[in-house]
């Protein structure tokens, strides 16, 4: 079977258009859970709340405990990264001895009732409480200067750069408190987080967590991301990686829904997340509706984050469904023909892989060492992102679908591990031994 990307690259060299572009204003929305800087007036406007130190106090106990620092457990903040961090945490817990205690430290958002119900096997405790709970959940949101009890055997796992920063500070205090210097931190690295910010305080602080004096066991979300770090000479005490796997619940839904496809285009649209390039997608779609023969035959749907409907011109509207349940998401993919999902980052990103493996012809972007067209026959990974390149590639994909509506369902995966039942974290015994 001819790879989809080959005729597309050839066709792009031949096509030329001169459609004027009216750039959208920069979207200023920010996901609260990842907001760094205080918006209040006065001196607090220059603070960085997410790096407020967590002081430690000597526990009266000496049991072993594993701590995971998470920004939130609320469903609206439970993106792929938080879900993956908890899965890894649960796998580690199953590997350690039965007497080991566990603690979730929630740094940013107070959990709602639904979240507490999902974590009902945890004991909700005050940060000021020194107790023997087997599974403990503590919240730091309401503490101006938070403090927690630690034993000499407490170990820490960080899940985002600011949780790593605070974990490193806690370990430094732990070293002084107990006079021991053997502490190591597990750091789940799921993207190159400095690039979430401009060249700024945020960039510098995020990068600093990769250069800490605390021996760090880095666990990378994908070999692509690990290679990106290695190529830039970041060095850690130990390094492991795991590859993406299709969510089991999503896989079951997909297996039930392998129906023929409609002329539907699914966009992964998150206006508040710059690296997902929502304004660029809108500009591309505005070109596409002018170039595409009979654009009205196609239905455009945005998922991922709720936003107002967008008028694309020529009678075409992009409607937003927001963040869907796995069932609704799988249902939408099962009846759609084409997917568009961009991520300007070295992480492979989940939506393009989910779309391609669901039978959608999928348009995404290359970045640094990332080229997802090597992962699935359905994926087109553009080396350069411009509205015109995106629009013309989308026309080619629509033509391929019209010529053969089964083309996406016949696409081959080059990722046998993505849908199989093999262990996603085969390195855990080595990690625990090194910890």
C-alpha positions in Angstrom: 0.0 0.0 0.0 1.3 3.4 -0.9 2.1 5.6 2.1 -0.4 8.4 2.4 2.3 11.0 2.9 4.2 10.4 -0.3 1.6 11.7 -2.8 0.7 14.5 -0.4 4.3 15.9 -0.4 4.4 15.7 -4.2 1.0 17.4 -4.6 1.9 20.2 -2.2 4.9 21.1 -4.4 2.5 21.6 -7.3 -0.4 23.5 -5.6 -0.2 27.3 -5.2 -2.9 29.7 -3.8 -2.9 33.3 -2.7 -5.8 33.5 -0.2 -5.4 36.4 2.2 -5.2 35.5 5.9 -6.7 37.4 8.7 -4.9 36.4 11.8 -6.8 35.7 15.0 -5.9 37.6 18.1 -3.9 35.5 20.6 -6.1 33.5 22.9 -5.4 34.7 26.5 -7.3 31.9 28.3 -5.2 29.8 30.6 -6.0 26.5 32.3 -6.2 27.5 36.0 -4.4 24.4 37.1 -1.3 25.2 35.1 -1.4 29.0 35.8 1.9 30.1 37.3 1.7 33.8 38.2 -0.6 35.5 40.7 -3.1 37.9 39.0 -3.5 40.0 42.2 -2.3 43.5 42.5 0.7 44.7 44.5 3.7 42.7 45.5 1.9 39.3 45.1 1.7 40.0 41.4 5.4 39.2 41.2 5.2 35.9 43.1 5.3 32.4 41.7 2.9 30.5 43.9 3.6 27.1 42.5 7.1 27.1 43.9 6.1 28.0 47.5 8.3 25.6 49.5 6.7 22.7 51.4 8.5 22.5 54.7 9.0 19.1 56.3 8.7 18.0 59.9 10.1 15.0 61.6 7.6 12.2 61.9 7.3 10.2 65.1 7.3 7.1 62.9 9.9 5.5 60.7 7.8 3.5 58.2 8.4 3.5 54.5 6.1 5.6 52.4 5.9 6.5 48.7 4.5 10.0 47.9 3.1 11.2 44.5 2.8 14.9 44.0 -0.1 15.7 41.6 -1.6 19.1 40.7 -5.1 17.8 40.8 -7.3 14.7 40.8 -10.4 16.5 39.5 -11.7 15.1 36.2 -11.5 18.4 34.3 -7.7 18.4 35.0 -7.3 14.7 34.5 -5.5 14.8 31.1 -3.3 12.1 29.7 -0.3 13.1 31.8 -2.1 12.9 35.2 -3.8 9.7 34.3 -0.4 8.2 33.2 1.3 9.3 36.4 -1.3 7.6 38.5 -1.1 4.4 36.5 2.7 4.3 37.0 2.2 5.1 40.7 -0.2 2.2 41.1 2.2 -0.2 39.3 5.0 0.8 41.6 2.8 0.3 44.7 2.0 -3.3 43.5 5.7 -4.0 43.3 6.8 -2.8 46.8 6.4 -4.7 50.0 2.9 -4.9 51.6 3.8 -2.7 54.6 4.8 0.3 52.5 2.4 3.2 52.9 1.4 5.6 50.2 0.4 9.3 50.1 -1.0 11.5 47.4 -0.1 15.2 47.9 -2.4 17.4 45.8 -0.6 20.7 45.2 -3.0 23.0 43.3 -6.8 22.2 43.1 -9.1 21.2 45.9 -10.8 17.9 44.8 -14.5 18.0 44.2 -17.0 15.4 45.5 -16.7 13.2 42.4 -12.9 13.1 42.7 -13.1 12.2 46.4 -15.5 9.4 45.5 -13.0 8.0 43.0 -10.3 8.0 45.7 -12.5 6.8 48.5 -9.9 4.2 49.5 -7.6 7.0 50.6 -7.9 8.7 54.0 -8.3 12.5 53.6 -6.0 14.0 56.2 -4.7 17.4 57.2 -1.2 18.3 56.1 -0.5 19.0 59.8 -1.5 15.5 60.8 1.2 12.8 61.5 -0.7 9.6 61.2 -0.4 5.9 60.3 -2.9 5.8 57.4 -2.1 3.1 54.8 -3.4 5.4 52.0 -3.3 9.1 52.7 -4.6 12.0 50.7 -3.5 15.5 51.7 -4.3 18.9 50.1 -2.0 21.9 50.0 -4.3 24.4 48.3 -5.4 26.2 51.4 -2.0 26.4 53.1 -0.1 29.6 52.7 3.1 28.0 54.0 2.4 24.2 53.7 4.2 21.8 56.0 4.1 18.0 56.0 5.5 15.2 58.2 8.2 12.9 56.7 9.9 9.9 57.9 13.5 8.9 57.1 12.0 6.4 54.6 9.7 8.7 52.7 10.3 8.6 48.9 8.9 11.1 46.3 7.6 10.9 42.8 7.1 14.2 40.8 4.6 14.4 37.9 5.1 18.0 36.6 8.0 20.5 36.8 6.6 22.5 39.8 5.9 19.3 41.7 9.5 18.2 40.9 10.8 21.6 42.2 8.9 21.3 45.5 9.9 17.6 45.9 13.5 18.5 45.4 13.3 21.1 48.2 11.5 18.6 50.4 14.3 16.1 49.9 16.9 18.7 50.7 15.2 19.3 54.0 14.9 15.5 54.6 18.6 15.1 54.1 19.3 17.7 56.8 16.6 16.4 59.1 17.8 12.8 59.2 21.5 13.3 58.4 21.3 10.9 55.5 22.4 11.5 51.9 21.0 8.6 49.9 17.7 10.1 48.8 16.6 9.9 45.2 13.6 11.3 43.4 11.5 9.7 40.7 10.6 12.3 38.0 7.9 11.4 35.5 8.8 13.6 32.5 6.0 13.8 30.0 7.1 16.7 27.9 9.9 19.3 27.6 8.0 21.6 30.0 10.2 24.7 29.8 8.8 25.3 26.4 5.3 25.7 27.9 6.5 29.2 28.6 8.3 32.0 26.8 11.9 32.6 27.6 11.1 33.6 31.2 11.1 32.7 34.9 8.8 29.8 34.1 11.2 28.5 31.5 14.2 28.8 33.8 12.5 27.2 36.7 11.2 24.2 34.7 14.6 23.6 33.2 16.3 23.9 36.6 14.4 20.7 37.7 16.4 18.8 35.1 19.6 20.0 36.6 19.0 19.5 40.3 21.7 18.2 42.7 19.2 15.6 43.9 19.9 12.2 42.1 17.0 11.9 39.8 15.5 8.7 38.3 13.9 10.1 35.1 10.9 8.2 33.6 10.2 9.5 30.1 6.8 9.3 28.4 8.1 7.8 25.1 11.5 7.0 23.6 11.1 10.1 21.4 11.0 12.4 24.4 14.0 10.6 26.0 16.0 11.0 22.8 15.1 14.7 22.7 16.5 15.2 26.2 19.6 13.0 25.5 20.4 15.0 22.3 20.4 18.2 24.4 22.8 16.7 27.0 20.5 16.5 30.0 21.9 13.9 32.4 20.0 12.0 35.1 21.1 9.4 37.7 19.0 6.7 36.0 16.8 6.9 32.9 13.8 4.8 31.8 11.1 5.3 29.2 7.7 3.8 28.3 5.8 4.0 25.1 2.2 5.2 24.6 -0.5 2.6 24.9 -4.1 2.9 23.8 -6.4 3.4 26.8 -8.1 0.0 27.5 -11.5 1.5 27.9 -11.1 3.4 24.6 -9.9 0.3 22.9 -13.0 -1.7 23.9 -15.2 1.1 22.6 -13.3 1.2 19.4 -13.5 -2.6 18.9 -17.3 -2.3 19.0 -17.4 0.6 16.6 -15.6 -0.2 13.3 -18.5 1.1 11.1 -18.3 2.8 7.7 -17.4 6.5 7.9 -19.2 9.8 7.3 -17.8 13.0 5.9 -16.8 14.2 9.3 -13.5 16.0 10.3 -12.5 15.9 14.0 -10.3 18.7 15.3 -8.4 18.4 18.6 -9.2 22.0 19.6 -7.8 23.5 22.8 -7.6 27.3 22.5 -6.0 27.7 25.9 -3.0 25.4 25.1 -0.7 27.2 22.8 1.3 24.1 21.7 -1.9 22.7 20.2 -2.0 25.6 17.6 -5.7 26.3 17.7 -5.5 29.7 15.9 -3.4 28.1 13.2 -6.0 25.4 12.7 -8.7 28.1 12.4 -6.7 30.0 9.8 -6.1 26.8 7.8 -9.8 25.8 7.9 -10.7 29.3 6.6 -8.4 28.7 3.6 -9.7 25.2 3.2 -13.4 26.2 3.0 -12.4 28.5 0.0 -10.4 25.8 -1.8 -12.3 22.7 -1.0 -14.9 21.6 -3.6 -18.3 21.3 -1.9 -17.1 22.0 1.6 -20.7 21.9 2.8 -20.7 18.2 2.4 -18.3 18.0 5.4 -19.1 18.4 9.1 -16.4 19.9 11.3 -16.3 19.1 15.0 -13.9 20.3 17.7 -13.2 18.3 20.8 -10.8 18.6 23.8 -11.9 21.9 25.3 -15.2 23.8 25.1 -15.1 27.0 23.1 -17.6 29.1 21.1 -18.5 28.0 17.6 -16.2 29.5 15.0 -17.4 31.0 11.7 -15.0 29.8 9.0 -16.7 31.6 6.1 -18.5 30.2 3.1 -21.3 28.9 5.3 -19.1 26.6 7.4 -19.1 26.6 11.2 -16.7 24.7 13.5 -18.8 23.4 16.4 -17.2 22.5 19.8 -18.3 19.5 21.8 -15.7 20.2 24.5 -14.1 17.4 26.6 -16.0 14.1 25.9 -16.3 10.9 27.9 -14.3 8.0 26.5 -17.6 6.5 25.2 -18.6 9.6 23.3 -15.1 10.2 22.1 -14.8 6.7 20.7 -18.3 7.0 19.1 -17.3 10.2 17.4 -14.0 8.7 16.1 -15.8 5.6 14.9 -18.0 7.6 12.5 -15.4 10.2 11.3 -13.2 10.2 8.3 -10.4 12.7 9.1 -8.6 13.9 12.2 -6.5 17.0 12.8 -4.3 17.3 15.9 -1.2 19.4 16.4 1.4 19.4 19.2 4.4 21.6 18.9 6.5 19.5 21.3 8.7 16.4 21.2 6.1 14.3 22.9 4.2 12.1 20.4 0.8 13.3 21.8 -2.1 10.9 22.3 -4.9 12.2 20.0 -3.1 11.7 16.6 -2.4 8.1 17.6 -5.9 7.5 18.8 -7.4 9.0 15.6 -5.1 7.0 13.3 -5.7 3.7 15.1 -9.5 4.4 15.0 -9.4 4.5 11.2 -9.1 8.2 10.6 -6.8 9.8 8.1 -4.8 12.0 10.5 -3.1 15.2 10.0 -0.4 16.3 12.5 3.0 17.9 12.7 6.6 16.9 12.9 8.8 18.5 15.5 12.5 18.0 16.2 13.1 14.2 16.2 9.3 13.5 16.1 7.7 12.2 12.9 4.5 10.3 13.6 4.0 9.2 10.0 6.5 6.5 11.0 4.0 5.2 13.6 0.9 4.6 11.4 0.1 4.5 7.8 -2.9 6.8 8.3 -0.8 9.7 9.7 0.5 12.6 7.7 3.1 14.5 9.7 3.8 17.9 8.1 7.4 19.2 8.5 6.3 22.8 8.1 3.1 24.3 9.5 1.4 27.1 7.6 -2.3 27.6 7.0 -1.8 27.0 3.3 0.1 23.7 3.8 -2.5 22.5 6.2 -5.4 23.4 4.0 -4.0 21.8 0.9 -3.1 18.6 2.7 -6.6 18.5 4.1 -8.0 18.7 0.5 -5.8 15.7 -0.5 -7.1 13.7 2.5 -10.7 14.5 1.6 -10.0 13.4 -2.0 -8.5 10.1 -0.7 -11.5 9.5 1.5 -14.1 10.3 -1.3 -12.2 7.9 -3.6 -12.2 5.1 -1.0 -14.2 5.6 2.2 -12.5 2.5 3.7 -9.0 3.8 3.2 -8.5 4.7 6.9 -9.8 1.5 8.2 -7.3 -0.4 6.1 -4.3 1.7 7.3 -1.6 -0.3 9.1 0.0 0.5 12.4 3.7 0.3 13.0 3.3 0.2 16.8 2.5 -3.4 17.8 2.9 -2.5 21.4 0.2 0.3 21.2 -2.8 -2.0 21.3 -1.4 -5.3 22.8 -1.6 -6.4 26.4 2.1 -6.3 27.2 3.3 -4.5 30.3 3.8 -0.8 29.7 6.4 -0.4 32.5 8.7 -3.4 32.3 11.6 -1.5 34.0 9.9 -1.1 37.4 11.9 -3.8 39.2 15.1 -2.0 38.1 13.7 1.4 39.1 12.7 0.3 42.6 16.2 -1.3 43.1 17.9 2.0 42.0 15.6 4.1 44.2 
